[in-house]
């Protein structure tokens, strides 16, 4: 399963979760979500506001029933994505 997180960042730096997206095609193709991510990068913000959830984090998300832990995992994934995409000034 491939899960993508889509998010927005305001000019003030506030991050807002837009959605959690099952990035696997309906017919089961693209199990890693790579085609979805390529499509998403071709639109809007060039993919700056989306990230595929790493398999280890996805396993943690699926294993928890604690909403606070789930929120923390999503936050960690988004913040790691933002750090990776920051352009040094």
Number of C-alpha atoms within 10 A of each C-alpha: 13 19 19 20 19 19 17 16 13 8 7 6 8 8 16 12 15 12 12 16 15 16 22 19 14 9 7 9 11 15 17 18 21 14 15 20 17 12 12 18 15 11 9 9 11 13 17 17 22 24 20 23 23 13 13 8 15 19 11 13 19 9 10 11 10 10 10 10 13 18 12 13 17 19 14 13 18 22 13 12 17 17 9 9 12 9 7 4 3
